[in-house]
């Protein structure tokens, strides 16, 4: 009898562990995004994408009505979020019914059965928003999807997913990493672009440094915001003199991609996006506006859209191995 109880307890515990949520869902409240599904894919070791995309999903769902699903790098041994696990992002099948993918991954080494969901999504021509390290999203050893690799040499995919789809792959830090912060400067010629509606350059700030890009950006890329390198880590610090700001690097731009002829997709990329960057109201407004623009909802973009933080948001400073341990996706969902 005692053995039977132990066996039953083991079965129950194992079943419960298997049934745990491996991603977080945020059903949309009322708002213009009602009926639209946004899938946000996180997974980076340094910039706390798991925090950024969870908060962004809350903003989009609670203020604007989008149904949001956030995927994470999951340790299969514990079902906890662990960005150092580079080969596992459960739930990518959610992309099959997504209207928009927001991507913030870094050097992921995903298996083919997970990479296939990205490939299938690209073939639909649906929109993509890429944040920070999404320019070097994949470091895959895959042969079937070798074109995704950030150093791909495949024809038409030079520079991999980042270059071909988002507009750039990893190049280098332009500002001094951890010592020179970033302030946004709007591109004057694009001041009437829908994504910049209500955005003030001086409200875009982040302690993360400017990334270097190769100029000009490819194809129909259109820079919207430039990154001014500051002498320190405060928004009040002056700009660095010299070539770092002459010319300034684009830190936000639009472009298009077309994997299947006739199915052209809209892209918005920003090389900002660390957890602490999201404390900037200018960056939050940029990302919310870009969401509406990506989905062809330009008329919905108002200068005073609600981009306020939802609930408590403690932005963890960027750095390797600084993620909050022992967190499960269910812990992040709105109760």
N, C-alpha and C positions, 0 to 999 in steps of 0.2 A: 504493500500500500504506500509506504514511504517512498519507494523507488518510483511508483507511478506518479506521485505528486511532483517529484523532482523532474521527471521527464516532461510532464505537462507544463511545469513552470518554465523549463528550457524552451519548449516549443512556443509558448506564449511570448517569452522575451525575444526570441529570435524573430518571430513574426512581427512583433511591434517594432523591432529595430529595422527590419526590412521595409516596413510601411512608413517610416519616417519621411517627412518632406525633404527632398534633396534640392529644392529650389523654393523661392518665396513668391507668393502671389499677392497682388494688391488690386482688388476689384475697383473699378472706377466708380466714383460718385457721379452726380449730375455734372454735366459740362459739355463743351463742344466736342471733346474727344470720345464721347460715349459711343460704344460699339467698335472702337478701334483698339487693336491689340499691339502693344509695344513689348518686345522681348529685349531685355538688357543683359548682356553677357559680360561677366567680370572674370578676372583671373590675372593678377600681376603681383609680383613680389614686393614692390617698392612703394607704390603711390596710393594704396588703399582703395582700389577700384570697387571692392566689395562694399565699402562704406559709401562711396560716391554714388554708385548706381542704385543702391537701396534707397538713399535719400531722394535721388532724382525720380525714382519710381513713385515714391510717396507724393512728391510735388505734382507729378503728372496725373496720378490717379485721384488724389484727394482734392486738388484745386481745379483740375481740367477734365476729369471724367474718363481718362484712358484706362483700359484694363492692362495692367503691367505684370510681367513675370520677370524675376531676376534670377539668373543662373550664376553658379559659383564654382570655383575650384574646390572639389570635395575630396577629403581623405576617405577612401572606401573602408578603412579599418574602424573609423569612429563616426562617420557621417557628419563630421564637422568641417567648417570652412577653413581650408588651409591653402593659401596662395602658392606655397612652395610645392604643392602637388601639381605638376605641369601637364599631366597626361589624362586628366579626368574632369570634364564639365558635364555632369548629368543634366538631362532635360532639354538637350538641343533639338529634340523633335518638336519642341514648342515653336521653332522657327517655321514649321510647315504652315501654320495659320497666323503668322505674324504679319502685321501691316508695316511695321518698321523694326529694324534691328539697330540697337545702340551697342556698340562694341568697345570694350576697354580691357584688352588682354595684352600680355607681353610674353613673347618667346614661348608660346605654348607648344607642347609636343604631343598633340592629341592623336589618338588612333584613327584609322581611316573611317571607321563606322561613325565617329563623331564629326570628323572633317566633312563628311559627305553632306551633312545638313547645311553647312556654310556654302558648299558648292551648289547645292540645289537652290538655296536662297538666291544666290547671285544670278542663277539662270532665269529667275522670275523677273529680274529688273526692279525689284522693290527697293525702297530707299534705305540708306545706311547713314548712321552718325558714328564717327570714330573719335575717341578721346585719347589724348596723350600717347601712350605706348601702343595704341592700335596700329600705328604706322609700322611697328615691328611685332605684329600680333602673333605670328607663327614661326617657330623654329623646328618645324616638323621634319622627322626622318622619312616621312611617307614618300613612296615612289609615285603612287597614283596622284597625289596632290602636291607634288614637289613644287609646283608653280606658286603655292602659297608661301613658301619659305622666304624669309625677309631678304635673303641673298640670292633669290632665284635668278637664273640666267636664261630661262625659257623665253622664246620669242613672244613678244607681246606682254610678258609677265616679268620683265627685268625689274628687279627690286621687289618682286613678290606681290602678295596681297596689298601691302601698304602702298607701294608705288603705283601699281596698276589700278587699284580700286580707290584708295583714299587720296592719292596724290604724292605721297612720299614714303620712303622707308626710313630706317634709322640711319642718321648721318653722324651727329655728334651733339654734345652740349654746346650751346652758343654762349649763354651766360655761364658764369662760374657756379657750378653746381653746389647748392647749399649755402652760397654766399651772396649771390646777386639775384634778387627777385625780379618779377615781371609785372609791368603795367601795360594795359591795353591802349592802343592808339587806333582810332577808327580810320579806315581808308576814306579820304574825303570824297572820292568819286563814287563811292558806294553808300553814301549817307542815307539814301532813300531805299536801300534794299530792305525787304520785309524782315529779314533776320535781325537787322540793326534797329528796328522800330522800338523806341524807348530805351535803347542801350546807350550808356555813357561810357566812353573809353576809360575815364578815370575811375570808374566803378569796377573795371575788370582788373583784378589784382590777384597774384598768387606768389607764395614764397618759392615755388618751383621755378627753375630757370627757363629761359627761352631755349627751345630746340633749334638747331641749325637745319635749314632746308636748302636744297639746290635750286637756285633761281635761273630762269623762271620756272614756276611749277608747271607740270605737264598739261597738255590738252586744253580743255576749256576751264581750267582752274581759275577761280576769281577770288583773290584775297579780299577779306572783309575787315580784318583786324590785324594790326602789326604789334609785335612785342617789344616794348621799350625795356632794355636791360638797365636795372637800377644798381646803384653802388652798394646797396645793403639789402636787408630783408624786411624793411618797412615801406609802406606805401608812400610815406613822406620823404624817403631817400631820393636824392637827385639821380638823374640819368647818368650813365657812364659816358664819358667822352671818348671819341675815337671810332674805329671801324665797327665795333659791336653794335652801334646804333646808326651806322651809315654804310649800307642801308640797314634798316630794321628788318628782321625776319617776319614773314607772315606767321601768325599763330592761330588764325581761323580763316577758312576758305570754303567755297563751294566748288563742286565739279560734277561730272556725270561719269557713269561707267556703262559698258555694254558688252556683256559676255556672250549673249545670244543676240544675233542680229534682229533689230526691231524691238528689243526689250531694253530700253535705256533707263537706268536708275539714277536717282538724285542722291548726291553725297554732300554731307557737311562734315568737315574735319577740324578739330582744334587740338593743338599740341599742349593745351592746358588741361586740367582736370583732376589733379590730385585732391585728396580729401580736404585739405586745408584751402585749396583754391575755391572749393564750392562754397566757402563762407562768403565769397565775393558775390554781391547781388548782381553785378554786371555779368559775371559768368553764368549764373543761374538763369538770368533773363535771356542770354544768348542761346543757351541750350533749350529752354522752353520754346523760344521763337523758332529755333531750328527744327524742333519736332513738328510744329505746325507747318512750317515751310516744306519740310520733307514730304509731308502727306498732302501737299497741294491745298492747304487751308490758310493761304495768305491773308484772306479777309478776316480771319479770326484773330490775327496778331494785333493786339492793342498795346499802346505804350505803357499802360498800367496793369498789364496782366499780373495776377498774383503769383509771385515766385518765392514766397516766404517759406522758411524752413518748416517742415512738418514734424511735430513732436520734438524730442531731444536729439540733438546731433552733436556728438563729441568727435570732432575731426582729429584722427590720429596723425601725428606728424609723419612725413614720408621717411622712408628708410627700410632697408632689408630686415626681415624678421621682426618688424614692429607691429604686425597684425595682432588683433585681439584673439587669443586662443580660445578653444572650446566653445565656439559659437556655432549654433546650428541654424539653418535657414528659418526654421519655425520660430526661433527666438527673435527674428527681425520683423516678422509680420505684425501688422497692426491688430491688436487684440480687440 
